Amino acid sequence: MKAKRLVPLVLVVSMMFSVTGCRDKIFKEKDVPETSKEYSVENLKVDDYYIKDGTKFYKLYKPDGNFTKYSKTADASRILWTVGQEEEDLIPTLYKNEIIIYKNDGKVPSDYIFERYKDLGYTIGIRNLKQDEGSSYLKFNTSEDVNQQADAGSVINKVKDKYSELEIAVMDDKALNENQITASGTIKNLHKNRSYQFGMYAGSVYSETKIKADTHVFQSSETFVVNETKDTTKGYVEICLPEGLKTGYYMVNGIGLFRYVSDLKVDAGDLAEYEYNVANDAFELTSQVLDDTIMEVNKEQTINVEEDYVSAKLSFSITNDMMLEKAVLVTLDGKQLEFAKREDSETTYELNLEDVPKGEYKIIFTGKNIDGMEAKIEYGAKKAEVTEQEQQAQQQEQQAEESEFSTTDGGSLNLTDDETSDGISVLQ
């Protein structure tokens, strides 16, 4: 690990976060987006996509991102991000049975590439964080990797002319680990608009500053192709979306993003209450990628079974940010039994066991961002109890058989080898 020099905080802050002077910015200031408005059929723009709601049209919106062209393949490193509710409101909502249209001048694409974006929640406006060689710190470029509209931009812009790179050492006095960093190099699972304390290095100079998690991140997760359209006489075509499309965020041909809700508009509830990350079924998907963390890891859980059981059921559930590759139970004799997804659930996995002797069992989870994953076990009857019950049942059965040979007055019948019950000789 390279040596770091600590200097008085007051001096560092003045050095690092109070740099003055004006230079040309590498990042252009983002134009203030036009407020969301209704379009009529007469003022639709060529080569743009719109949501048609009756006679009203709403233009799809493209937030800032780390790419310029569409992709036919899902790529977890591709992200879009918005800052503030005003910008997020520019993403229009398409409800079930509504239509997406494409305004054209006679040149209509044969295919429309739909790229779905997973909602990763909120982070600070810094992306492309990478582990610095020789240390545990995460470095980033102060010009290329910072959202200029976010709070991070207002902080980092004060020093980016002096320092081209900075390294994040700690967040709230704790080092960041790989499971906290997405494939696009953003910090995951931060609370919306909460300010976090960051300790950073510029070379050997250390300083601390607060940055607000005001940036909403969306990550490429699925792509599919649509080639079914309907012509109209109004200068646009209607794009036919697949049946069974799940609620989520989608971009068309890399031009515009929209929010899809799989309920009719009249039945829809609060948009914030919907689950936007349930994977689509494989309807002609060209690619599907839901892993948003950098590194796949194994996590082990030990279960001590203290008595012999006739049966047991193990189960666990995954959250939206967990990316499970597989989960196996290692039995006492070394066999590996794999968990399977429960038929009625997209998030619950189960494994049923018969004949469970006492001992130490191990569960191995393989995936990304699985730190909090843990299985529970439900036991059936104890073998000792079953054996006792069986013995009692056998005794009861034996007693019942013996009672069949009892007289009604309580006396016993004496059957000998030479007589039947009616006194007739059977031995001559």
Secondary structure as UniProt FT lines:
FT   HELIX           9..16
FT   HELIX           41..43
FT   TURN            46..47
FT   STRAND          49..53
FT   TURN            54..55
FT   STRAND          56..59
FT   STRAND          64..65
FT   TURN            76..77
FT   STRAND          79..83
FT   HELIX           84..88
FT   TURN            89..90
FT   STRAND          93..95
FT   TURN            96..97
FT   STRAND          99..103
FT   STRAND          112..123
FT   STRAND          130..131
FT   TURN            133..134
FT   STRAND          138..141
FT   TURN            142..144
FT   TURN            148..149
FT   HELIX           151..156
FT   TURN            157..162
FT   STRAND          165..171
FT   TURN            172..173
FT   HELIX           178..180
FT   STRAND          181..182
FT   TURN            183..184
FT   TURN            192..193
FT   STRAND          195..202
FT   TURN            203..204
FT   STRAND          205..212
FT   STRAND          215..226
FT   STRAND          229..231
FT   STRAND          236..239
FT   TURN            243..244
FT   STRAND          248..252
FT   TURN            253..255
FT   STRAND          256..261
FT   TURN            265..267
FT   HELIX           271..273
FT   STRAND          285..288
FT   STRAND          297..305
FT   STRAND          309..317
FT   TURN            320..321
FT   STRAND          323..330
FT   TURN            332..333
FT   STRAND          336..338
FT   STRAND          340..341
FT   TURN            343..344
FT   STRAND          348..356
FT   STRAND          359..368
FT   TURN            371..372
FT   STRAND          376..379
FT   HELIX           383..403
FT   TURN            404..405
FT   TURN            408..409
FT   TURN            417..418
FT   TURN            421..422
//
